[in-house]
Amino acid sequence: MSSLHEECGVFGVFSDKPVNAANLVYFGLYALQHRGQESCGIVVNDDGVFSSHKDLGLVSEVVTSDALKKFPMGSMALGHVRYGTTGGTNRNNCQPIEINHQKGKMALAHNGNLSNAYQLRNSLELSGAIFHSTSDTEIIAYIVTKERLTAPSIEEAVSRAMNSLEGAYSLCLMSSAKMIAVRDPHGFRPLCYGQREDGTYIVSSESCALRAVGAKYIRDIEPGEILVFSRDGIISRKEHCGKKEKKTCVFEYIYFARPDSVIDGVSVHGARLRAGRILAKAHPAEADIVIGVPDSGLDAALGFSAESGIPYGIGLIKNKYIGRTFISPTQSERLDQTKIKLSPVEETVKGKRVVLIDDSIVRGTTSMRIVKLLREAGAKEIHMRISSPPFLFPCYYGTDIDSKEKLIACKYSVEETAKQIGADTLGYLPLEELHTLAGCESFCSACFSGKYATEIPENTSKNRFERKLSEISKK
C-alpha cells in the first residue's frame, strides 16, 4: 500500500420501456473507472430475466464489444467497478451480486464498507448461511433476501435490513420490477440520480457519470433515504433519514471523486482549489514554480499558485495507458515503476525551486520516488505540500487503510517525514481547515482525527473473511 486506492462505483439504469441499458451502463462505468480498477460487471433486466457479464479487469478489458452485443434490450440494468476494501481480488467478489430466492430475483451493487461485517457474517453463518464470496456486499444481499421472505415489498425488506447494517453503504439494487437506490444514514459515500431526455433514470456514485450518458443531474440521494423506481413512478422513503449525523467522507473531495463531480452540492474541483489556497497560506514557500502530481494534485496546485502568486507549471506527465494488465518488471530488471507511470518535464523544473502538490502521503514510498524523479530532472529545491492532513488512524468505511503500522505519519514527525521522502520542506493541510473543503461541518475525517461515527470493529483487516476461511481450513 504505497498509495491510497480508489473506492467502488455503482451505476443504475431504469426505464419504463426497453432501452439499450447495457450500453448506458458501459459508458457510465467508463466515467466511474477511477473509483475501482480490480473488476467490473453489468447485469441487465429484460422483463424479469437477468443477463450478466463480469470479471476481473478494467471496463475496456472486461466489457468488450462482443460482450455488449450479447446483452438484450432491457428496462433496467446495474453496473459496478470495484476496488476491494473487504475481501480480496477474485472473480467471486465481482459485482453486481445476483441472488435467486423464493420471492424472485435480485441484483445488488455496493460502494462502501460495513464496519460490523465480521459480526454479521458470524451470526449469519451460525444460522446456516453459506457464503460464496469474501465481500461484505454478499452480507447485505443475504440480509435483504432474508427480510424479503416476510416483508410485503423489496423496499420494505431493504428498510428492515438497514436496521442491522453499520458503516458505509451506497447501494443500487434491482428486483424483477423495481430498482432501488440506498444511502446509509451517515451518508459516508456519495450517490445521486438524474434523468435523460427520453425519460430514463440514472443512479450513479458520482454526477460526472450522469453527464457521460446524457442525463441531467436531479439531486443527491439523502443519507438514510431509500429511493424506489418502478413503473408507478418514484417513491422516496425517509424513515432512516435524520437519525444519525451526516458524515460524508471528506476524502471524496480530496482524492476519490473526479474533479468534475458535485457531491452534496459541493464542487470537487472547487474543494481542491480551496485546499491549495489554504496550503499556500498555512505553509508558504519561496519558490519559482508550482506543480501538481497527476491527477488529484493538479487542482490543488492551481489553488496554491493562485493564492501565492507563484507560477503554475506542468512538471509531471502521467502515462494514461497503464492499466491493471501492465506487466510489473521482474526483480532482476530493477526498474522503478514510478518512472514508467510518471515522467518529469525537465524544462519546467530544471534549476528551479519547486512546490510539489499531492493529495496525500500514506507509506511514503511513492512520494520518495516522485521527489527523486524531480531531483534527477534538475530541481534545485522541492517543497512538498499535501492537500490533506496526515493519515494517523485506520479507516473502516471503505478506504484501504486498515493499520497504523503502514502510515508514515504515525512513525515520523513532519520534519522527519520530509527527510525520509527527500523533500526540503513538507506541509500538510491543517486539520481545522477541512470544513472549508466540504463546505460544512458534517463530514467524516476519522482517518485524520480518530473520531469515528460508529463503533470500532473487532476485526479490522482488509481480508478479514479470507483470513477466517484460512483458519477454518486448518482445523
PLY file of the C-alpha trace (Angstrom):
ply
format ascii 1.0
element vertex 475
property float x
property float y
property float z
element edge 474
property int vertex1
property int vertex2
end_header
0.00 0.00 0.00
2.31 2.76 -1.26
-0.67 4.97 -2.01
-4.41 5.03 -1.50
-6.65 3.00 -3.73
-9.99 4.07 -5.09
-13.45 3.31 -3.85
-16.06 1.37 -5.77
-18.54 2.84 -8.22
-22.20 1.91 -8.74
-24.39 2.76 -11.71
-28.06 2.02 -12.35
-30.48 2.45 -15.26
-34.30 2.43 -15.06
-36.79 3.00 -17.87
-40.49 2.30 -18.30
-39.71 0.80 -21.72
-36.90 -1.36 -23.16
-33.70 0.60 -23.88
-30.12 -0.30 -24.68
-29.42 -0.42 -20.95
-26.12 -2.32 -21.22
-24.59 0.40 -23.40
-25.66 3.11 -20.96
-24.08 1.21 -18.06
-20.93 0.64 -20.12
-20.43 4.38 -20.66
-21.36 5.10 -17.06
-18.76 2.66 -15.75
-16.13 4.20 -18.01
-16.81 7.53 -16.28
-16.50 5.83 -12.87
-13.40 3.77 -13.70
-11.28 5.92 -11.36
-13.24 4.51 -8.41
-12.24 0.89 -8.99
-9.87 -0.95 -11.28
-9.89 -4.53 -9.96
-13.11 -5.77 -11.52
-16.35 -4.69 -13.12
-19.70 -6.10 -14.12
-23.09 -5.43 -15.72
-26.47 -7.05 -15.08
-29.40 -6.30 -17.43
-33.04 -6.94 -16.52
-35.18 -7.83 -19.54
-38.73 -8.21 -18.21
-37.57 -10.18 -15.19
-34.86 -12.18 -16.99
-31.38 -11.26 -15.76
-28.32 -11.35 -18.07
-24.87 -10.62 -16.69
-21.22 -10.31 -17.56
-18.48 -9.61 -15.01
-14.81 -10.37 -14.49
-11.50 -9.08 -13.17
-10.07 -6.14 -15.10
-10.83 -2.69 -16.41
-14.10 -1.86 -18.16
-12.38 -1.89 -21.56
-10.89 -5.33 -20.84
-14.00 -6.99 -19.44
-16.90 -5.43 -21.31
-15.80 -5.99 -24.91
-17.92 -5.21 -27.97
-18.75 -8.92 -28.25
-19.90 -8.98 -24.61
-22.13 -5.94 -25.17
-23.75 -7.50 -28.24
-24.91 -10.47 -26.16
-26.99 -8.28 -23.82
-30.69 -7.92 -24.65
-32.60 -4.66 -24.58
-33.87 -4.12 -21.05
-35.77 -1.69 -18.86
-33.25 -1.90 -16.01
-29.54 -2.53 -15.53
-26.86 -2.31 -12.86
-23.13 -1.76 -13.20
-20.20 -1.82 -10.80
-16.48 -1.08 -10.77
-14.61 -2.46 -7.77
-11.60 -1.85 -5.66
-11.85 -4.34 -2.82
-11.81 -2.99 0.72
-13.24 -6.13 2.31
-12.28 -9.42 0.70
-9.52 -10.00 -1.81
-9.25 -9.87 -5.58
-11.00 -12.85 -7.10
-13.84 -13.40 -9.53
-16.29 -14.46 -6.79
-16.11 -10.92 -5.40
-17.05 -9.28 -8.71
-20.27 -7.27 -8.61
-23.17 -6.80 -9.09
-24.09 -9.79 -6.94
-27.06 -11.83 -8.22
-29.48 -13.70 -5.95
-32.29 -16.15 -6.72
-34.69 -16.64 -3.83
-38.24 -17.72 -3.05
-39.72 -14.27 -3.75
-37.86 -13.77 -7.04
-34.53 -12.37 -8.20
-32.28 -9.60 -7.02
-29.03 -7.97 -8.18
-27.05 -5.65 -5.94
-24.08 -3.29 -6.32
-22.39 -1.72 -3.30
-19.94 1.09 -2.62
-18.56 1.30 0.91
-17.58 -0.93 3.78
-19.67 -2.32 6.64
-17.97 -1.69 9.96
-19.91 -4.58 11.57
-19.44 -7.00 8.65
-17.47 -9.56 10.64
-20.09 -9.81 13.39
-22.94 -10.00 10.87
-21.25 -12.76 8.89
-20.54 -14.78 12.03
-24.16 -14.53 13.06
-25.45 -15.49 9.61
-23.09 -18.46 9.30
-24.14 -19.75 12.72
-27.74 -19.67 11.48
-26.82 -21.78 8.46
-25.92 -19.19 5.82
-23.44 -20.26 3.15
-21.31 -17.59 1.50
-19.68 -17.80 -1.93
-17.50 -14.69 -1.70
-15.37 -12.85 0.85
-17.04 -9.50 0.15
-19.25 -7.74 2.68
-21.64 -7.00 -0.20
-22.87 -10.59 -0.02
-23.75 -9.99 3.63
-26.03 -7.10 2.61
-27.61 -9.24 -0.12
-28.21 -12.08 2.33
-29.85 -9.86 4.96
-32.10 -8.14 2.39
-33.11 -11.54 0.99
-33.82 -12.88 4.47
-36.04 -9.88 5.25
-37.79 -10.18 1.89
-39.23 -13.57 2.89
-41.58 -11.83 5.35
-41.66 -8.25 4.02
-44.53 -7.12 1.75
-42.14 -5.48 -0.74
-38.46 -5.34 -1.69
-38.19 -1.75 -0.44
-39.59 -2.77 2.95
-37.03 -5.58 3.07
-34.27 -3.06 2.38
-35.57 -0.77 5.12
-35.61 -3.61 7.65
-32.11 -4.70 6.61
-30.78 -1.19 7.27
-31.54 -1.68 10.96
-28.74 -4.28 11.07
-26.14 -2.57 8.89
-23.46 -0.24 10.25
-20.87 1.72 8.34
-20.77 2.87 4.75
-23.10 1.58 2.06
-24.36 3.32 -1.03
-26.40 0.68 -2.83
-28.16 0.21 -6.12
-30.26 -2.95 -6.40
-32.98 -4.29 -8.62
-35.68 -6.89 -8.39
-37.69 -8.15 -11.35
-39.82 -4.99 -11.39
-38.06 -2.28 -9.34
-34.74 -0.51 -9.00
-33.81 0.85 -5.57
-31.08 3.31 -4.58
-30.00 3.46 -0.93
-27.56 5.63 1.01
-26.57 4.78 4.57
-27.88 7.06 7.37
-24.49 8.75 7.77
-24.12 9.31 4.02
-20.46 8.25 4.03
-20.34 7.56 0.30
-21.90 9.66 -2.49
-24.93 8.65 -4.54
-27.05 10.76 -6.88
-29.56 10.41 -9.68
-30.61 12.15 -12.87
-32.75 11.72 -15.96
-32.19 11.54 -19.70
-34.37 13.32 -22.23
-36.05 10.01 -23.13
-37.21 9.68 -19.52
-34.65 7.06 -18.47
-33.50 7.47 -14.86
-29.84 7.06 -13.95
-28.39 6.38 -10.49
-24.65 6.94 -10.05
-21.94 7.19 -7.44
-20.87 10.50 -8.99
-22.55 13.18 -11.07
-19.79 13.04 -13.71
-21.19 9.69 -14.90
-24.66 11.19 -15.37
-23.29 13.59 -17.95
-21.45 10.74 -19.68
-24.80 9.19 -20.66
-26.63 12.44 -21.38
-28.55 12.57 -18.10
-29.35 15.77 -16.26
-28.48 15.79 -12.57
-31.57 15.96 -10.33
-30.18 15.65 -6.81
-28.11 13.66 -4.35
-29.83 10.85 -2.52
-30.12 11.88 1.12
-28.34 9.99 3.91
-30.72 7.21 5.02
-33.01 7.62 2.00
-34.48 4.71 0.04
-35.42 5.76 -3.49
-37.69 3.32 -5.33
-38.04 3.39 -9.15
-40.95 1.47 -10.69
-43.49 1.82 -13.49
-45.71 3.55 -10.95
-43.15 6.36 -10.59
-40.56 7.26 -7.95
-41.17 6.83 -4.24
-38.86 8.26 -1.58
-38.80 6.55 1.81
-37.15 8.52 4.59
-37.76 6.54 7.77
-33.98 6.24 8.27
-33.21 9.88 7.42
-32.08 12.25 10.16
-31.48 9.51 12.72
-27.70 9.79 12.54
-25.31 12.67 11.97
-24.31 13.22 8.37
-20.71 12.11 7.79
-19.80 12.38 4.11
-16.21 11.17 3.61
-14.08 14.30 3.21
-11.57 12.29 1.20
-14.09 12.13 -1.62
-13.32 15.82 -2.13
-9.57 15.41 -1.65
-8.92 12.35 -3.80
-11.61 9.76 -4.61
-14.07 11.71 -6.76
-13.46 13.10 -10.22
-12.88 16.89 -10.26
-15.93 17.48 -12.46
-18.29 15.84 -9.95
-20.50 17.62 -7.44
-21.13 15.83 -4.12
-23.85 17.06 -1.76
-23.88 20.39 -3.54
-20.11 20.92 -3.29
-17.90 21.01 -6.40
-14.95 18.64 -6.07
-12.82 20.88 -8.27
-13.72 23.87 -6.11
-12.87 21.98 -2.93
-9.42 21.12 -4.25
-8.77 24.68 -5.35
-9.62 25.81 -1.81
-7.25 23.19 -0.40
-4.42 24.64 -2.47
-5.20 28.16 -1.33
-5.25 27.04 2.31
-1.88 25.34 1.86
-0.37 28.50 0.40
-1.45 30.45 3.49
-0.59 27.78 6.07
2.72 26.66 4.55
4.12 29.32 2.20
7.33 28.67 0.31
9.82 30.76 -1.63
9.77 29.05 -4.99
9.84 29.56 -8.75
7.16 27.12 -9.87
4.16 25.17 -8.52
3.42 21.72 -9.96
0.90 19.01 -9.08
1.09 15.23 -9.05
-1.42 13.92 -11.63
-4.29 13.66 -11.34
-5.71 14.67 -7.95
-2.87 17.06 -7.08
-3.39 19.30 -10.11
-6.41 21.27 -8.88
-4.80 21.98 -5.50
-1.64 23.10 -7.30
-3.71 25.63 -9.25
-5.15 26.90 -5.98
-1.71 27.19 -4.38
-0.42 29.09 -7.40
-3.37 31.50 -7.46
-3.03 32.29 -3.75
0.76 32.54 -3.61
1.37 34.24 -6.95
3.98 31.61 -7.83
3.53 30.50 -11.48
1.83 27.16 -12.16
3.55 24.71 -14.47
3.21 21.19 -15.87
6.04 19.39 -14.11
4.91 15.76 -14.28
3.30 13.86 -17.14
1.25 10.74 -16.41
1.20 7.74 -18.73
-2.56 7.28 -19.13
-2.26 3.91 -20.82
-1.07 1.84 -17.86
-3.93 -0.29 -16.54
-4.10 -3.32 -14.30
-2.71 -5.52 -17.11
0.56 -3.60 -17.04
3.29 -6.19 -16.51
5.44 -5.37 -13.50
9.18 -5.57 -14.12
10.97 -8.56 -12.66
13.20 -8.15 -9.64
16.31 -8.65 -11.79
15.38 -5.72 -14.04
15.20 -3.41 -11.03
13.05 -0.87 -12.89
11.21 1.78 -10.90
7.55 1.66 -11.97
7.17 5.31 -10.99
9.46 6.22 -13.88
7.12 4.45 -16.26
3.91 5.91 -14.80
5.24 9.46 -14.29
7.75 11.47 -16.26
9.16 14.85 -15.18
9.16 17.81 -17.58
12.78 18.86 -17.31
12.23 22.27 -18.90
9.72 23.13 -16.16
11.75 22.08 -13.10
15.45 22.22 -14.00
17.35 24.68 -11.83
14.16 25.82 -10.09
12.74 25.86 -6.61
9.65 23.66 -6.91
6.46 23.47 -4.84
5.14 19.93 -5.34
1.46 19.35 -4.50
-0.02 15.90 -3.88
-3.26 14.73 -2.26
-1.77 12.52 0.47
1.18 10.59 1.82
0.41 7.07 3.00
3.51 4.96 3.38
5.83 7.48 1.76
7.42 5.29 -0.91
5.59 6.89 -3.84
6.39 10.41 -2.60
10.03 9.41 -2.21
10.17 8.18 -5.81
8.49 11.30 -7.20
10.87 13.59 -5.33
13.78 11.54 -6.66
12.47 11.90 -10.23
12.35 15.67 -9.87
15.85 15.79 -8.36
17.15 13.78 -11.32
15.43 16.24 -13.65
17.41 19.08 -12.06
15.02 20.57 -9.48
17.03 22.85 -7.19
14.68 22.65 -4.20
11.49 20.64 -3.58
8.90 21.91 -1.14
6.18 19.29 -0.83
2.66 20.30 0.16
-0.15 17.82 0.86
-3.82 18.76 0.34
-4.94 16.61 3.28
-3.90 16.30 6.94
-1.55 13.46 7.97
-3.09 9.98 8.00
-2.95 8.84 11.62
-5.81 6.36 12.00
-7.30 3.38 10.14
-10.46 3.79 8.08
-13.37 1.37 8.48
-15.68 2.86 5.87
-14.12 1.94 2.55
-10.57 3.30 2.31
-7.88 0.62 2.35
-6.08 1.97 5.42
-6.50 -0.82 7.93
-3.37 -0.50 10.03
-1.37 2.27 11.71
1.83 0.34 11.02
1.59 1.29 7.33
1.23 5.03 7.90
4.41 7.11 7.72
2.84 9.94 9.75
2.48 7.55 12.70
6.21 6.88 12.68
7.79 10.25 11.98
7.30 13.95 12.67
6.64 16.30 9.75
10.32 17.28 9.60
11.41 13.63 9.79
8.93 12.66 7.07
10.34 15.38 4.80
13.79 13.93 5.31
12.51 10.38 4.65
10.99 11.33 1.29
13.87 13.63 0.32
11.97 16.93 0.29
13.44 20.21 1.55
10.24 21.06 3.42
6.83 19.45 3.94
3.46 20.90 4.87
0.06 19.27 5.36
-3.42 20.77 5.16
-4.36 21.85 8.72
-6.98 19.55 10.25
-9.05 22.51 11.44
-9.44 23.71 7.82
-11.11 20.54 6.49
-14.56 22.08 6.84
-13.57 24.65 4.21
-13.25 21.85 1.66
-16.54 20.13 2.45
-18.43 23.41 2.77
-19.90 22.34 6.12
-19.06 20.74 9.47
-20.90 17.46 8.70
-18.22 15.18 7.29
-16.10 12.20 8.29
-12.42 12.84 8.98
-11.76 9.79 11.17
-8.59 8.79 9.28
-7.12 12.18 10.25
-8.75 12.87 13.62
-9.58 9.42 15.05
-13.18 10.50 15.69
-15.34 7.66 14.36
-19.06 7.81 13.65
-19.56 4.13 14.55
-18.04 1.66 16.98
-14.57 0.43 16.04
-14.95 -3.11 14.65
-13.37 -6.09 16.41
-11.68 -7.42 13.28
-10.22 -4.66 11.12
-8.01 -6.32 8.48
-8.95 -5.82 4.83
-9.04 -9.55 4.11
-10.81 -10.42 7.35
-13.04 -13.10 5.81
-10.27 -14.75 3.78
-8.19 -14.98 6.94
-11.12 -16.56 8.71
-11.59 -19.12 5.92
-7.88 -19.92 6.09
-8.12 -20.54 9.84
-11.13 -22.84 9.36
-9.37 -24.87 6.65
-6.54 -25.69 9.07
-8.89 -27.23 11.60
0 1
1 2
2 3
3 4
4 5
5 6
6 7
7 8
8 9
9 10
10 11
11 12
12 13
13 14
14 15
15 16
16 17
17 18
18 19
19 20
20 21
21 22
22 23
23 24
24 25
25 26
26 27
27 28
28 29
29 30
30 31
31 32
32 33
33 34
34 35
35 36
36 37
37 38
38 39
39 40
40 41
41 42
42 43
43 44
44 45
45 46
46 47
47 48
48 49
49 50
50 51
51 52
52 53
53 54
54 55
55 56
56 57
57 58
58 59
59 60
60 61
61 62
62 63
63 64
64 65
65 66
66 67
67 68
68 69
69 70
70 71
71 72
72 73
73 74
74 75
75 76
76 77
77 78
78 79
79 80
80 81
81 82
82 83
83 84
84 85
85 86
86 87
87 88
88 89
89 90
90 91
91 92
92 93
93 94
94 95
95 96
96 97
97 98
98 99
99 100
100 101
101 102
102 103
103 104
104 105
105 106
106 107
107 108
108 109
109 110
110 111
111 112
112 113
113 114
114 115
115 116
116 117
117 118
118 119
119 120
120 121
121 122
122 123
123 124
124 125
125 126
126 127
127 128
128 129
129 130
130 131
131 132
132 133
133 134
134 135
135 136
136 137
137 138
138 139
139 140
140 141
141 142
142 143
143 144
144 145
145 146
146 147
147 148
148 149
149 150
150 151
151 152
152 153
153 154
154 155
155 156
156 157
157 158
158 159
159 160
160 161
161 162
162 163
163 164
164 165
165 166
166 167
167 168
168 169
169 170
170 171
171 172
172 173
173 174
174 175
175 176
176 177
177 178
178 179
179 180
180 181
181 182
182 183
183 184
184 185
185 186
186 187
187 188
188 189
189 190
190 191
191 192
192 193
193 194
194 195
195 196
196 197
197 198
198 199
199 200
200 201
201 202
202 203
203 204
204 205
205 206
206 207
207 208
208 209
209 210
210 211
211 212
212 213
213 214
214 215
215 216
216 217
217 218
218 219
219 220
220 221
221 222
222 223
223 224
224 225
225 226
226 227
227 228
228 229
229 230
230 231
231 232
232 233
233 234
234 235
235 236
236 237
237 238
238 239
239 240
240 241
241 242
242 243
243 244
244 245
245 246
246 247
247 248
248 249
249 250
250 251
251 252
252 253
253 254
254 255
255 256
256 257
257 258
258 259
259 260
260 261
261 262
262 263
263 264
264 265
265 266
266 267
267 268
268 269
269 270
270 271
271 272
272 273
273 274
274 275
275 276
276 277
277 278
278 279
279 280
280 281
281 282
282 283
283 284
284 285
285 286
286 287
287 288
288 289
289 290
290 291
291 292
292 293
293 294
294 295
295 296
296 297
297 298
298 299
299 300
300 301
301 302
302 303
303 304
304 305
305 306
306 307
307 308
308 309
309 310
310 311
311 312
312 313
313 314
314 315
315 316
316 317
317 318
318 319
319 320
320 321
321 322
322 323
323 324
324 325
325 326
326 327
327 328
328 329
329 330
330 331
331 332
332 333
333 334
334 335
335 336
336 337
337 338
338 339
339 340
340 341
341 342
342 343
343 344
344 345
345 346
346 347
347 348
348 349
349 350
350 351
351 352
352 353
353 354
354 355
355 356
356 357
357 358
358 359
359 360
360 361
361 362
362 363
363 364
364 365
365 366
366 367
367 368
368 369
369 370
370 371
371 372
372 373
373 374
374 375
375 376
376 377
377 378
378 379
379 380
380 381
381 382
382 383
383 384
384 385
385 386
386 387
387 388
388 389
389 390
390 391
391 392
392 393
393 394
394 395
395 396
396 397
397 398
398 399
399 400
400 401
401 402
402 403
403 404
404 405
405 406
406 407
407 408
408 409
409 410
410 411
411 412
412 413
413 414
414 415
415 416
416 417
417 418
418 419
419 420
420 421
421 422
422 423
423 424
424 425
425 426
426 427
427 428
428 429
429 430
430 431
431 432
432 433
433 434
434 435
435 436
436 437
437 438
438 439
439 440
440 441
441 442
442 443
443 444
444 445
445 446
446 447
447 448
448 449
449 450
450 451
451 452
452 453
453 454
454 455
455 456
456 457
457 458
458 459
459 460
460 461
461 462
462 463
463 464
464 465
465 466
466 467
467 468
468 469
469 470
470 471
471 472
472 473
473 474
